[in-house]
């Protein structure tokens, strides 16, 4: 029974750490999104007098801004608090009272294992789903950021060809 409890605790900690790692990475991407948007705006203001912005350049700028905002939004969703299910004190108290009063053949470790691995609230599955959700939103944000950087490269080429 103790082996099941230790494995469940390890799995919960593993998924919890995965979720935290995705949240840290998402905060880094979010910060980069903010810096990239600020630099884009400052660069466009500086270049406005020197370069004529045609419809294609304006369209590319809009695409970049939308991608950066989409990336930032995805990262914010990855950072949002999640609902994680764990056995509450009332449930543990009821299990303890049941064990104490009825002296069933079920041992206390069996109650602990059941609270970690089964029943209505499964903390291991909850932690895994939370980490997977954070990871998916992080990847969406990172993908949007990479697409925005590709669009910035296209914008740089458009501006350079206008200058030549």
C-alpha positions in Angstrom: 0.0 0.0 0.0 2.8 2.4 0.8 4.3 1.9 -2.6 1.0 3.1 -4.2 1.0 6.2 -1.9 4.7 7.0 -2.7 4.1 6.6 -6.5 1.0 8.8 -6.4 2.9 11.5 -4.5 5.7 11.3 -7.0 3.4 11.5 -10.0 1.5 14.5 -8.4 4.8 16.3 -7.7 6.0 15.6 -11.3 2.9 17.0 -12.9 2.9 19.9 -10.5 6.5 20.8 -11.5 5.6 20.4 -15.2 2.8 22.9 -14.8 5.1 25.3 -12.9 7.8 25.0 -15.7 5.3 25.8 -18.4 4.1 28.8 -16.4 7.6 30.1 -16.0 8.3 29.7 -19.7 5.0 31.4 -20.6 5.9 34.4 -18.4 9.2 34.7 -20.3 7.4 34.6 -23.7 4.9 37.2 -22.4 7.7 39.5 -21.4 9.3 39.1 -24.9 6.0 39.8 -26.5 5.8 43.1 -24.6 9.3 44.1 -25.6 8.8 43.1 -29.2 5.6 45.1 -29.5 7.3 48.2 -27.9 10.3 48.0 -30.2 8.0 47.5 -33.2 6.0 50.6 -32.4 9.1 52.7 -31.6 10.7 51.5 -34.9 7.7 52.3 -37.0 7.4 55.8 -35.5 11.1 56.4 -36.2 10.8 55.1 -39.8 7.6 56.9 -40.6 9.4 59.9 -42.0 12.0 58.0 -44.0 9.9 55.2 -45.5 6.6 55.3 -47.4 4.3 52.7 -45.9 2.3 51.1 -48.6 -0.7 48.7 -48.1 1.5 45.6 -47.9 3.7 47.0 -45.2 0.6 48.2 -43.2 -0.9 44.7 -43.6 2.3 43.1 -42.4 2.4 45.4 -39.4 -1.2 44.5 -38.5 -0.4 40.8 -38.8 2.6 41.2 -36.5 0.6 43.1 -33.9 -2.2 40.5 -34.0 0.3 37.6 -33.7 2.1 39.3 -30.7 -1.2 40.0 -29.0 -2.4 36.4 -29.7 0.9 35.1 -28.2 0.5 37.3 -25.1 -3.1 36.2 -24.7 -2.1 32.5 -24.9 0.6 33.1 -22.3 -1.8 34.9 -20.0 -4.1 31.9 -20.2 -1.2 29.6 -19.5 -0.5 31.7 -16.4 -4.1 31.8 -15.2 -4.9 30.0 -11.9 -6.3 26.5 -12.4 -8.7 24.5 -10.3 -6.9 21.5 -8.9 -8.9 18.9 -7.0 -7.6 17.5 -3.7 -9.3 15.7 -0.9 -10.5 18.3 1.5 -10.3 18.2 5.3 -14.0 17.2 5.6 -13.5 14.1 3.4 -10.4 13.1 5.3 -12.2 13.6 8.6 -15.1 11.4 7.4 -12.7 8.7 6.4 -10.9 8.8 9.8 -14.2 8.7 11.7 -15.4 5.8 9.6 -12.2 3.9 10.2 -12.1 4.7 13.9 -15.8 3.9 14.6 -16.3 0.9 12.5 -12.8 -0.7 12.7 -13.2 -2.0 9.2 -10.5 -4.2 7.7 -9.5 -1.3 5.5 -6.3 0.3 6.8 -5.5 4.0 7.0 -2.9 3.7 4.1 -5.7 2.3 2.0 -7.8 5.4 2.7 -4.8 7.6 1.8 -4.1 5.7 -1.4 -7.8 5.9 -2.4 -7.9 9.7 -1.7 -4.8 10.1 -4.0 -5.6 7.7 -6.8 -9.4 7.4 -6.9 -12.8 8.5 -5.9 -14.5 11.6 -7.1 -11.4 13.8 -6.7 -8.2 12.5 -8.2 -5.3 14.9 -7.5 -2.9 13.1 -9.8 -5.2 13.3 -12.8 -6.1 16.9 -11.9 -2.4 17.9 -11.7 -1.7 16.2 -15.0 -4.6 17.9 -16.8 -3.5 21.3 -15.4 0.1 20.8 -16.6 -1.1 19.6 -20.0 -3.4 22.6 -20.3 -0.6 25.0 -19.4 1.7 23.3 -21.9 -0.8 23.6 -24.7 -1.4 27.3 -24.1 2.3 27.9 -23.8 3.0 26.2 -27.2 0.2 28.2 -28.8 1.8 31.4 -27.5 5.3 30.3 -28.6 4.0 29.4 -32.0 2.3 32.8 -32.4 5.5 34.5 -31.3 7.6 32.6 -33.9 5.1 33.4 -36.6 5.4 37.1 -35.5 9.2 37.0 -35.7 8.9 35.5 -39.3 6.6 38.4 -40.2 9.1 40.9 -38.7 11.7 39.4 -41.1 9.3 39.9 -44.0 8.7 43.5 -42.8 12.4 44.2 -42.7 12.8 42.9 -46.2 9.8 45.0 -47.4 11.4 48.2 -45.8 14.8 47.4 -47.2 13.5 46.9 -50.7 11.7 50.3 -50.5 15.0 51.9 -49.5 17.0 50.4 -52.4 
